[in-house]
Amino acid sequence: MPKITGKTKLLGVIGNPIEHSLSPVMHNAAIANLNLDYIYLPFPIKAPDLKDALAGFAAINLQGFSITIPHKQTIIPLLSEISDIAQSIGAVNTVWRTDKGWSGTNTDVTGFIAPLKAYNWDWSQTTVVILGNGGAARAVVVGCFQLGCKSIHIVGRNLEKLQQFQQSWSNSPLPITTNIHPWEELLELISQADLLVNSTPIGMYPQIDESPVDIETIKRLPKTAIAYDLIYTPNPTQFLKYAKQQGAIAIDGLEMLVQQGAAALEIWLGETPPADIMRQSLQEYLGLSTEN
């Protein structure tokens, strides 16, 4: 355990609820490895208290903090500035102190694309199919845009929400174009996918036997494709089990969690954090094999 003194600098994560957050596990492991005089704490903040919380954080000289549900969108008007990426996604997950006040960005994009960069692909020839059109899908879209993917297809069950999702990019500072499809078109669309991403919560603990795509549909996924699930527990999800049976490359959400956290720590600390230590701490905490 690190020694906490009056000189120890504070970092944290806010949300409601916050008990489930794994951020303190991996961030404090990284801080200890770097031998820095910091501590990363969870702060349960209710929605009506968000503005007061920011004033309190400034008063106690909090260096920066992560954000989870339900504050990723509502915090934006309370910040002095946000990055283009955060503006495009419409959500902030990382905040730090500046001379102007609080600044924010979204490191989920960095987290999402980090494991994909390990594959030496020509992304300009890649067709992406994203399951779901919620907040997580927005980070995936921006990540695929940054990679330079050829086409981005969004599949959802509610046509009105799909249309709103597509139209929302017209206000983005990034020139993003998406294609929307009702769920009924997935059976045909999946055969064209080079990268298939599950951004829905289907298959998350405790519904560990569920998958957004049934086994018969995923059999149409090319064996050369990547199946990417943003969920990190269970590990692997039923969706990724199906993909592996098909022979596809499988990527789970644990690495995205690690890499988005590492990107945030680099902003706060000004040095590259040990992602391997962060990953190992989560694997041990979750009881996962370190070979995953």
For each residue, the residues with C-beta under 8 A, 3 or more apart:
1:
2: 8 28 31 32 37 39
3:
4: 8 39
5: 8 37
6:
7: 37
8: 2 4 5 37 38 39
9: 37 38 39 61 63
10: 38 39 41 60 61 62 63
11: 27 38 39 40 41 62 63 64 65 268
12: 40 41 42 43 57 62 65 66
13: 18 21 23 24 40 41 42 43 65 66 67 68
14: 18 43 44 45 50 53 65 66 67 68 71
15: 18 21 42 44 45 67 68 69 70 71
16: 44 45 46 47 69 70 71
17: 20 44
18: 13 14 15 21 42 43 44 45 68
19: 42 44
20: 17
21: 13 15 18 24 42 68
22: 25 26 257 282 285 286
23: 13 26 27 40 42 66 68 261
24: 13 21 27 28 40 41 42
25: 22 28 29 281 282 285
26: 22 23 29 30 257 258 261 278 279 281 282
27: 11 23 24 30 31 40 261 265 278
28: 2 24 25 31 32 39 40
29: 25 26 32 33 277 278 280 281
30: 26 27 33 34 261 262 265 273 274 277 278 281
31: 2 27 28 34 36 38 39 40 265
32: 2 28 29 35
33: 29 30 274 277
34: 30 31 269 271 273 274
35: 32
36: 31 269
37: 2 5 7 8 9
38: 8 9 10 11 31 63 269
39: 2 4 8 9 10 11 28 31
40: 11 12 13 23 24 27 28 31
41: 10 11 12 13 24
42: 12 13 15 18 19 21 23 24
43: 12 13 14 18 53 65
44: 14 15 16 17 18 19
45: 14 15 16 18 49 50 53 71
46: 16 49 50
47: 16 50 70 71 74
48:
49: 45 46 52 53
50: 14 45 46 47 53 54 71 74 75 78
51: 54 55 78
52: 49 55 56
53: 14 43 45 49 50 56 57
54: 50 51 57 58 75 78 102
55: 51 52 58 59
56: 52 53 59 60
57: 12 53 54 60 62 65
58: 54 55 61 62 97 102
59: 55 56
60: 10 56 57
61: 9 10 58
62: 10 11 12 57 58 65 97
63: 9 10 11 38 96 97 268
64: 11 94 95 96 97 264 267 268
65: 11 12 13 14 43 57 62 94 95
66: 12 13 14 23 93 94 95 261 264
67: 13 14 15 71 72 75 92 93 94 95
68: 13 14 15 18 21 23 71 72 93
69: 15 16 72
70: 15 16 47 74
71: 14 15 16 45 47 50 67 68 74 75
72: 67 68 69 75 91 92 93 135
73: 76 90 91 92 135
74: 47 50 70 71 77 78
75: 50 54 67 71 72 78 79 92 95 104
76: 73 79 82 86 90 91 92 104
77: 74
78: 50 51 54 74 75 102
79: 75 76 82 92 95 101 102 103 104
80: 98 100 101 102 103
81: 98 100 103 104
82: 76 79 86 87 92 103 104 105
83: 86 87 103 104 105 106
84: 87 88 173 174
85: 88 89 105 106 109 142 174
86: 76 82 83 89 90 91 92 104 105 106
87: 82 83 84 90 172 173
88: 84 85 138 142 169 172 173 174 176
89: 85 86 106 108 109 135 138 139 142
90: 73 76 86 87 135 138 168
91: 72 73 76 86 106 108 135 138 139
92: 67 72 73 75 76 79 82 86 95 104 105 106
93: 66 67 68 72 105 106 107 108 260 264
94: 64 65 66 67 104 105 106 107 263 264 267
95: 64 65 66 67 75 79 92 102 103 104
96: 63 64 102 103 104 267 268
97: 58 62 63 64 101 102 103
98: 80 81 101 102 103
99:
100: 80 81 103
101: 79 80 97 98
102: 54 58 78 79 80 95 96 97 98
103: 79 80 81 82 83 95 96 97 98 100
104: 75 76 79 81 82 83 86 92 94 95 96
105: 82 83 85 86 92 93 94 267
106: 83 85 86 89 91 92 93 94 109 139
107: 93 94 110 111 259 260 261 263 264 267
108: 89 91 93 111 112 136 139 143 256 260
109: 85 89 106 112 113 139 142 143 146
110: 107 113 114 259 260 263
111: 107 108 114 255 256 257 258 259 260 261 263
112: 108 109 116 139 140 143 230 256 260
113: 109 110 116 117 143 146 147
114: 110 111 117 255 256 259
115: 118 228 251 255 256 259
116: 112 113 119 121 143 147 195 226 228 251
117: 113 114
118: 115
119: 116 226 249
120:
121: 116 125 126 194
122: 125 126
123: 126 147 148 149 150
124: 148 149 150
125: 121 122 150 194
126: 121 122 123 144 147 149 150 194 195
127: 149 150 151 153 192 193 194 195
128: 140 144 149 151 152 153 193 194 195 196 197
129: 153 155 186 189 190 192 193 195 196 197
130: 133 137 140 141 144 152 153 154 155 197 199
131: 155 186 196 197 198 199 200 212 213
132: 136 137 154 155 156 198 199 200 212
133: 130 137 154 156 158 161 162 165 180 199
134: 137 138 199 200
135: 72 73 89 90 91 138 139
136: 108 132 139 140 199 230
137: 130 132 133 134 140 141 154 165 197 199
138: 88 89 90 91 134 135 141 142 165
139: 89 91 106 108 109 112 135 136 142 143
140: 112 128 130 136 137 143 144 197 199 230
141: 130 137 138 144 145 152 154 169 176 178
142: 85 88 89 109 138 139 145 146 174 176
143: 108 109 112 113 116 139 140 146 147
144: 126 128 130 140 141 147 149 152 195
145: 141 142 148 149 152 174 176
146: 109 113 142 143
147: 113 116 123 126 143 144
148: 123 124 145
149: 123 124 126 127 128 144 145 152 195
150: 123 124 125 126 127
151: 127 128 179
152: 128 130 141 144 145 149 176 177 178 179
153: 127 128 129 130 178 179 180 181 189 193
154: 130 132 133 137 141 162 165 166 178 179 180 181
155: 129 130 131 132 180 181 182 183 185 186 189
156: 132 133 159 161 162 165 180 181 182 183
157: 182 183
158: 133 161 162
159: 156 162 163 182
160: 163 164
161: 133 156 158 164 165
162: 133 154 156 158 159 165 166 180 181 182
163: 159 160 166 167 180
164: 160 161 167 168
165: 133 137 138 154 156 161 162 168 178 180
166: 154 162 163 169 178 180
167: 163 164 170
168: 90 164 165 171 172
169: 88 141 166 172 176 177 178
170: 167
171: 168
172: 87 88 168 169 175 176
173: 84 87 88
174: 84 85 88 142 145
175: 172
176: 88 141 142 145 152 169 172
177: 152 169
178: 141 152 153 154 165 166 169
179: 151 152 153 154
180: 133 153 154 155 156 162 163 165 166
181: 153 154 155 156 162 185 186 189
182: 155 156 157 159 162 185
183: 155 156 157 186
184: 187
185: 155 181 182 188 189
186: 129 131 155 181 183 189 190 213 217
187: 184 190 217 220
188: 185 191
189: 129 153 155 181 185 186 192 193
190: 129 186 187 193 196 213 217 218 220 221
191: 188 220 221 222
192: 127 129 189
193: 127 128 129 153 189 190 196 221 222 225
194: 121 125 126 127 128 222 224 225 226
195: 116 126 127 128 129 144 149 225 226 228
196: 128 129 131 190 193 213 221 225 226 227 228 243 248
197: 128 129 130 131 137 140 228 229 230
198: 131 132 202 203 212 213 227 228 229 230 231 237 239
199: 130 131 132 133 134 136 137 140 230
200: 131 132 134 203 212
201: 204 231
202: 198 207 210 211 212 239
203: 198 200 207 208 210 211 212 229 231 234 237 238 239
204: 201 207 208 231 233 237
205: 208 233 234
206:
207: 202 203 204 210
208: 203 204 205 234 237 238
209: 238
210: 202 203 207 238
211: 202 203 214 215 218 237 238 239 242
212: 131 132 198 200 202 203 239
213: 131 186 190 196 198 217 218 239 242
214: 211 217 218 242
215: 211 218 219 242 245
216: 219
217: 186 187 190 213 214 220
218: 190 211 213 214 215 221 227 239 242 243 246
219: 215 216 246
220: 187 190 191 217
221: 190 191 193 196 218 225 227 243 246 248
222: 191 193 194 225 248
223: 246 247 248
224: 194 248
225: 193 194 195 196 221 222 248 249
226: 116 119 194 195 196 248 249 250 251
227: 196 198 218 221 239 240 243 244 248 249 250 251
228: 115 116 195 196 197 198 250 251
229: 197 198 203 236 237 239 240 250 251 252 253
230: 112 136 140 197 198 199 253 256
231: 198 201 203 204 234 237 239 252 253
232: 235 252 253 254 256 257 282 286
233: 204 205 286
234: 203 205 208 231 237
235: 232 252 254 286 288 292
236: 229 240 241 244 250 252
237: 198 203 204 208 211 229 231 234 240 241 252
238: 203 208 209 210 211 241 242
239: 198 202 203 211 212 213 218 227 229 231 242 243
240: 227 229 236 237 243 244 250 251 252
241: 236 237 238 244 245
242: 211 213 214 215 218 238 239 245 246
243: 196 218 221 227 239 240 246 248 249 250
244: 227 236 240 241 247 248 250
245: 215 241 242
246: 218 219 221 223 242 243
247: 223 244
248: 196 221 222 223 224 225 226 227 243 244
249: 119 225 226 227 243
250: 226 227 228 229 236 240 243 244
251: 115 116 226 227 228 229 240 255
252: 229 231 232 235 236 237 240 255 292
253: 229 230 231 232 256 257
254: 232 235 257 258 279 282 283 286 288 292
255: 111 114 115 251 252 258 259 279
256: 108 111 112 114 115 230 232 253 259 260
257: 22 26 111 232 253 254 260 261 282
258: 26 111 254 255 261 262 275 278 279 282
259: 107 110 111 114 115 255 256 262 263 275
260: 93 107 108 110 111 112 256 257 263 264
261: 23 26 27 30 66 107 111 257 258 264 265 278
262: 30 258 259 265 266 272 273 275 278
263: 94 107 110 111 259 260 266 267
264: 64 66 93 94 107 260 261 267 268
265: 27 30 31 261 262 268 269 273
266: 262 263 269 270 271 272 273
267: 64 94 96 105 107 263 264
268: 11 63 64 96 264 265
269: 34 36 38 265 266 273
270: 266
271: 34 266
272: 262 266
273: 30 34 262 265 266 269 277 278
274: 30 33 34 277 278
275: 258 259 262 278 279
276: 279 280
277: 29 30 33 273 274 280 281
278: 26 27 29 30 258 261 262 273 274 275 281 282
279: 26 254 255 258 275 276 282 283
280: 29 276 277 283 284 290
281: 25 26 29 30 277 278 284 285
282: 22 25 26 232 254 257 258 278 279 285 286 288
283: 254 279 280 286 288 289 290 292
284: 280 281 287 288 290
285: 22 25 281 282
286: 22 232 233 235 254 282 283
287: 284
288: 235 254 282 283 284 292
289: 283 292
290: 280 283 284
291:
292: 235 252 254 283 288 289
